[in-house]
Amino acid sequence: MADERGTHDHDHDHDHDRTFQPDIEDLVPSRYELMTYAMKELLIEKGHVTDEEIRKCQDKLESIEPAQGSRVIAKAWSDTAFKQRLLEDGNAALSELGIDAGGAKMTVVENTDNVQNVVVCTLCSCYPRAVLGMPPDWYRSKAYRSRVVIEPRVVLKEFGTEVPDDVTVRVHDSLADLRYLVIPKRPAGTDNWTEDQLAAIVSRDNMVGVTNPHT
């Protein structure tokens, strides 16, 4: 769900660690983590899945690198028809590239001259692992999760991203069954670049929306 509360600026200064290291509270298993552990044990106990099958799935997730998402963005920049399909049905478009987004709906949003999109999960750390791999520490931290919905422009500035006053900031809150992927603005001067060249300038943070790519 788009949240445009980020259109409001704050005049006072903030002195925060831009790396958003996890707070002490984040080191204690949350209610949702405890529920996940309980469900895992119950599924194993009932014989629906084995511990080895779960481990293999975890290994697969942890092996995914942001480069896979960069490839998706490069394809979207180079192929207008693919980008439209990606915006309309992220799961189906990703499957064209052999990427299985799993059971969660993959919603893709695009940065434009008028809109800067940024993604967060305010409850825990729901994240598009299918294309970006494991989330960074700052994404899972309480500081990022609580602040970006209240003062997104300030948070983006701490990442080095200055958003002009006439550009709307939309904050998208991921859920257990919903993931977001940001198509960043294509930098000027890259019209004749190959997809490999384009993919090389797209970072994980670009696809979360906290930074923008540059040449």
N, C-alpha and C positions, 0 to 999 in steps of 0.2 A: 504494500500500500504506500503510495507516495505521500510524503510529509513535507510541506513547504514552509515549515516553521523556520527553516534556515534563511529565509529572506530578511530576517530581522538582524541588524548588526548590534554589537555591543561596544560602547566607547571605552570601557575600562580595560586595563591591561591584565594579562594572565601570564603567569610564570609556571608553565607545566612542562613536564618531561615529555617531549614529542614522541618518545619511543613507547609510551603507554605501557610500561611494565606492569604485570599483573599485581593487583593489590593482595594483601594477606588473605582477604576473604575468598579470593579466587582459588587459593590453594586448597581449600576445604571442598570436598565433593558437594555439589549442589543437589537439590532435591531431584532434579531431572537426571543427573548422573547416577544417583543412588537408584532411581527407578530403572535406568538402563541396565545397571549391574544386576538388579533383581530379575528383570525380564530375561537377560542373558542366561542366568543360572536356571531359571524356570524352563526356558526353551531347551536347554541341554538336558535337564532332568527328565523332561517329557519325551525326549528323543527326536524332536523336530529338527535339531541341528547339532553338530558336534563342535567341540572346542577348536578342533583343527580347521573346520570350515570357517569359523569366525576369524581365526588367526590369519588364514589365507586372504580373506576379504580385507582385513586390516592392513596386511602387507601390500595388497593391491592399491588401497587408498593412499598409503604412505609413499608409494613409489610414483604417484602422479605428481608431475611438476608443473609450475605455472606456464612452462613453455607450451603445454597443450592448449591452454587458453589463449596464449599469444597467437597460436596458429589459427584459432577460430576468429580472432579479431582481424588478423591479416586477410583472411578469406572474406570477411564481411566488408572490409575496406575495398577489396579488389573486385568483388562480385556483388553488384547491387541487388540482383535477384536473390542471392543467398542471404544477404543482410535482411531483406524483407521477410524471408521465411524464418530467419532467426528471431526477428522481432515478433512475428505472429505466433510461432510455436517453437520455443527454444529447444525442447526435448527432441522434436522431429528433426530439426535442422542439425543439431549436434550428432544425431544418429547417422546423418549423411557422411560425417567425418569419422565414423566408427567410435563415437563417444557415447557411452551409456550414462545418462544422468541419474539413473536409479528411479526410485519411486517418487521423488520430489519433483514438483513442477518447476521448470527452469524459466524464469521470466527475464527477458533481456531488455535493457533500457539503453537509450543512446544519448550521449552528450552532444549538445548542439551549441550554436552561438548564444542561445538564450537559456539553456538549462545545463546545470552540472549535477549529475546524479552521484549519490554516495550510499553505500550499503552498510548495514549494521545488523546485529542480532541482539536486541535489548534483553532477551531472556537468558541466553547462554552463548553459544557460538555457532549457530547454524551458518553454513558456509558452502559455496559451490565447489566442494571437494572434487567432483568429477572432472572439473576443468582447471582448478587451481591447486589441487593437493590439500595439504593440511594448513589450517589458518595460522597466521603469525601470532606471537604473544600479544601484541598490541590490540589485535582484533578481539581477542578473548578477554581483555582486561576490563575491569569495572570502570576505569576512567574513560575509555573510549566509548563503551556501551551506554554510559549515562550522559556523557557530555555532547556527543555528536548530534543527538536529537534536539538538544537545547540550544547549543551554540555551534552549529556546523561550520560557519565561516571561520570562527576562531580556531577550531580543530584543524580544518584544512590548511589554514595559514601556518600552523605548527608543522605540517608536513611540507611546507614550502609552496603551497598552492594558494595564490591570491585570486579570489573570485570577484570580478567587477560587480559594482552595486546593481547594475542593470541585468545581471544574470541570476536567475532563480536557482536556488539550491534545493534539491529534492532528496529527502532522506528515506530510504526504503528499508523496512524492517523485515528481515528474513524470519521464517517460521520453520517448524519441523518438516512440513510438507511443501515448503516454498523456498526457492533459492533465487538470488538475483545475480546477474552478470552485466557489467557496464561495458558498452562499446564506447571507448573514448574518442574524442575528436581526432581525426587524422591530421597530423602536422602538415603545414604548408611545405611545398618543395619536394613532396614524395610521390608525385603523380606517376613517374616512370619507374618506380621501385618494384622489385619482385616481391612475392609474398614472403619469401625467406628474409629479405631485407626489412620488410615491414614488421614481421614477427619479432625481429631482433630488438626493436625499439619499444615493444609493449611489455610492461612489467606487471607483476601481480597487483601492485598498488594502483596502477592505472585501471585495472579491471574491477577493483573495489570502489574506485572513484575518488580516492584521497589525493591522487596525483594525476598529472596529465603527461602524455608522452611528448618527447621532443627529439629533434635530430641532433 
